[in-house]
Amino acid sequence: MKAIIVEDERFAREELAYLIQEHSSIEITHCFEDGLDVLKFLQENETDAVFLDINIPSLDGMLLAGSISKFRRKPYIIFTTAYKEHAAKAFELEAFDYILKPYDEKRIATVLARLEHAFQERQPAVIRDDAVFTDRSTRPYRINLRKAEKIVVKHVNNIYYAEAREKNTLVYTDDDVYTMPMSLSEFAAMLPDLLFFRCHRSYIVNLSKIREIVPWFNQTYLVRLHDLKAEVPVSRSNLRAFRKRMHLE
C-alpha cells in the first residue's frame, strides 16, 4: 500500500512519516507542502492514501479533497489538523478518518490498522465456485445471509458485527439485520480472519468498521462503529489479542 503526506510543517511531516513506518507496512512515496503540487501529482500518478493537512499553501486541504473525490480511482483521505471544527465537513467529503494534532500514537496506530484492513478488502479477489478454503484468511468475500424466506448475498465488508442470540446468530450489516440458523462459532468460520475478530463470546466485530475504542469496566473496552449506533464489548479474555490486532501495545 502506497501513500503520500501533505503537510507544510517539517516537524509534523517527519513525525507522521515516522509513526506510519513504525505502525504499518504503508510505503510513503512522496511528501508535499503545497496543495497545487499535490493536485498536479495526482492527475498523473495514483496513490492508495493521502494524509492531508487542512491548512496548506495554494490550495487548502478541503478544496483539494473535494477535487480528489471526483477522481475515478479515489485514494483514501485521512485529514490531519489541529482544528476539530473541520471534522463534519471532512466526513461529508467521505474522508476515511480525521486525526487531530498533536498526534496521539495509539490513535494513529488504530487508524493505520483500519486503513490497511480496508485497503486489503478493496483488492479484487478471484474466487472459484468449486474452491475449498482451508485458511481463514482466504475465506470467500461474499456470504449468503437469510432474511425471512429470502437469501441475500452480501460482501463481507458490509457486515459490521455479529451477535449470538440463543441458537442463532444475528448479523448486522450496513442496511439490515439478518438471522443465521447457526452458532456464532460456525458463522465465524465463514469469515476472513484478516478482517474479523472474535472480541467476546457473544460477538464478532469487523475491525475495519471500528470508529472508537472506549475504556469500560474492569479495564476492558467498548467499541463503537461507523454508521451504526451499536456498542460492541471486548471481553477480558480477548483483550490482549484485541490490543495486538489494533496495534494498541
C-alpha positions in Angstrom: 0.0 0.0 0.0 1.4 3.4 -1.0 0.6 6.8 0.4 1.6 10.4 0.3 1.8 13.0 3.1 0.7 16.6 2.5 2.0 18.8 5.4 3.8 22.1 5.2 5.3 21.9 8.8 8.5 19.9 8.6 8.3 18.5 12.2 4.7 17.4 11.8 5.6 15.8 8.5 8.6 13.9 9.8 6.7 12.8 12.9 3.8 11.4 10.9 6.1 9.6 8.5 7.9 8.0 11.4 4.6 6.8 13.0 3.3 5.4 9.8 6.6 3.5 9.4 6.5 2.2 12.9 2.9 1.0 13.0 2.2 -0.2 9.4 3.6 -1.5 6.2 2.4 1.5 4.3 5.1 3.0 2.0 5.3 6.8 1.9 6.3 7.6 -1.7 6.1 11.4 -1.7 5.7 14.3 0.7 4.3 17.7 -0.3 3.9 21.1 1.3 1.7 22.8 -1.4 -1.9 21.8 -2.4 -1.4 22.6 -6.1 1.7 20.4 -6.3 -0.4 17.5 -4.9 -3.2 18.1 -7.4 -0.7 18.1 -10.3 0.9 14.9 -9.0 -2.4 13.1 -8.6 -3.5 14.0 -12.1 -0.6 12.0 -13.4 0.0 9.4 -10.7 -2.0 7.1 -8.5 -1.7 6.5 -4.7 -3.7 4.5 -2.3 -3.9 7.0 0.6 -3.4 10.7 1.2 -2.5 12.0 4.7 -3.8 15.5 4.3 -3.3 18.6 6.4 -6.0 21.2 6.0 -4.0 24.4 6.3 -1.6 24.2 3.4 -0.5 26.8 0.9 -2.1 27.5 -2.6 -5.0 25.1 -2.3 -6.2 24.2 1.2 -6.9 20.6 2.2 -10.7 20.8 2.0 -10.6 22.1 -1.6 -8.0 19.6 -2.5 -10.1 16.7 -1.0 -13.1 18.0 -3.0 -11.1 17.7 -6.2 -9.8 14.2 -5.3 -13.3 13.0 -4.5 -14.1 13.4 -8.2 -11.3 11.1 -9.4 -12.3 7.8 -11.0 -10.0 6.0 -8.6 -10.2 7.7 -5.2 -7.4 7.3 -2.7 -8.3 7.1 1.0 -8.1 10.6 2.6 -7.0 10.9 6.2 -7.2 14.5 7.4 -4.6 15.7 9.8 -5.3 19.0 11.6 -5.2 20.9 14.9 -8.8 22.0 14.5 -11.8 19.9 15.5 -14.3 22.2 13.7 -13.4 20.8 10.3 -14.5 17.2 11.2 -18.1 17.4 9.9 -17.0 18.8 6.5 -14.3 16.2 6.3 -16.7 13.3 6.6 -19.1 14.9 4.1 -16.2 14.5 1.7 -16.1 10.8 2.7 -12.8 11.1 4.4 -11.5 7.8 5.8 -10.6 9.4 9.1 -9.7 12.6 10.9 -6.6 12.8 13.1 -6.0 15.7 15.5 -2.7 17.3 16.3 -0.7 16.9 18.4 -0.6 13.3 17.3 -1.5 10.5 19.6 0.5 7.5 18.7 -2.2 5.0 19.8 -4.8 6.8 17.8 -2.7 6.8 14.7 -1.9 3.1 15.2 -5.6 2.3 15.3 -6.3 4.4 12.2 -3.5 2.7 10.3 -4.7 -0.8 11.2 -8.2 0.1 9.9 -6.7 1.6 6.8 -4.7 -1.5 5.9 -7.7 -3.7 6.5 -9.9 -1.5 4.3 -7.3 -1.5 1.6 -6.9 -5.3 1.6 -10.7 -5.6 1.4 -10.8 -3.3 -1.7 -8.4 -5.5 -3.6 -10.1 -7.7 -6.3 -10.5 -11.3 -5.3 -10.9 -14.2 -7.7 -13.0 -16.9 -6.1 -13.9 -20.1 -7.9 -17.3 -21.7 -7.2 -15.5 -25.0 -6.5 -12.8 -23.6 -4.3 -12.1 -25.4 -1.0 -10.9 -23.0 1.7 -8.6 -24.3 4.5 -7.1 -21.0 5.6 -9.4 -18.5 7.2 -7.5 -15.6 5.5 -8.8 -16.9 2.2 -12.5 -17.3 3.1 -14.9 -16.2 0.3 -15.6 -12.5 0.1 -19.4 -12.9 -0.3 -21.8 -14.6 2.1 -25.4 -15.7 1.8 -27.5 -14.2 4.6 -31.1 -15.1 5.4 -33.9 -12.7 5.7 -37.3 -14.3 6.1 -37.7 -16.5 3.1 -35.0 -14.7 1.1 -31.3 -15.3 0.8 -29.4 -12.1 0.4 -25.8 -12.1 -1.0 -23.6 -9.7 0.9 -19.9 -8.7 0.6 -18.2 -9.4 3.9 -17.2 -5.8 4.2 -20.8 -4.9 4.5 -21.0 -6.9 7.7 -20.3 -4.7 10.8 -20.7 -7.2 13.6 -22.5 -10.4 14.6 -24.1 -11.4 17.9 -25.0 -14.8 19.4 -28.7 -14.9 20.2 -29.9 -18.2 21.6 -29.2 -20.9 18.9 -29.0 -18.3 16.1 -26.5 -15.6 15.1 -27.7 -12.1 14.3 -25.7 -10.4 11.6 -25.7 -6.6 11.4 -24.9 -5.1 8.0 -24.9 -1.6 6.6 -28.7 -1.8 5.8 -30.4 -4.6 7.8 -30.2 -7.4 10.4 -30.1 -11.0 9.3 -30.7 -14.2 11.3 -28.4 -17.1 10.6 -29.5 -20.5 11.9 -26.1 -21.4 13.3 -23.8 -20.7 16.3 -21.5 -17.8 16.4 -18.5 -20.1 16.1 -20.0 -21.6 12.9 -20.6 -18.2 11.4 -17.1 -17.0 12.4 -15.6 -19.9 10.4 -17.2 -18.4 7.3 -15.4 -15.0 7.7 -11.9 -13.9 6.7 -9.8 -13.8 9.8 -7.9 -10.8 8.4 -11.0 -8.6 8.7 -13.0 -10.0 11.7 -12.2 -10.6 15.3 -14.0 -12.6 18.0 -14.0 -9.9 20.7 -16.4 -11.6 23.1 -18.0 -15.0 23.4 -21.2 -13.4 22.0 -19.7 -11.0 19.5 -17.6 -10.8 16.3 -16.6 -7.4 15.0 -15.4 -6.1 11.7 -12.1 -4.4 12.6 -12.3 -2.0 9.6 -15.6 -0.6 10.9 -14.3 0.4 14.3 -14.7 4.2 14.9 -13.8 4.5 18.5 -12.4 2.3 21.3 -13.8 3.4 24.8 -12.5 2.2 28.2 -15.1 0.1 30.0 -15.2 -1.6 33.4 -12.5 -4.0 34.6 -10.1 -2.4 32.1 -12.0 -3.8 29.1 -13.3 -1.9 26.1 -16.4 -1.0 24.2 -16.0 -0.4 20.5 -18.2 2.0 18.6 -18.7 1.5 14.9 -19.0 3.7 11.9 -22.6 4.3 10.7 -24.2 2.2 13.4 -25.1 3.3 17.0 -24.3 -0.1 18.5 -21.6 -0.7 21.1 -19.7 -4.0 21.0 -17.9 -5.3 24.1 -14.4 -6.7 24.2 -14.1 -9.3 27.0 -11.1 -9.6 29.3 -10.2 -13.0 27.9 -9.9 -11.4 24.4 -8.4 -8.1 25.5 -4.7 -8.9 24.8 -5.4 -10.3 21.3 -7.6 -7.3 20.5 -4.9 -4.8 21.6 -2.4 -6.6 19.4 -4.7 -6.7 16.4 -5.5 -3.0 16.8 -1.8 -2.1 17.5 -2.6 -0.8 21.0 0.5 -2.2 22.5 
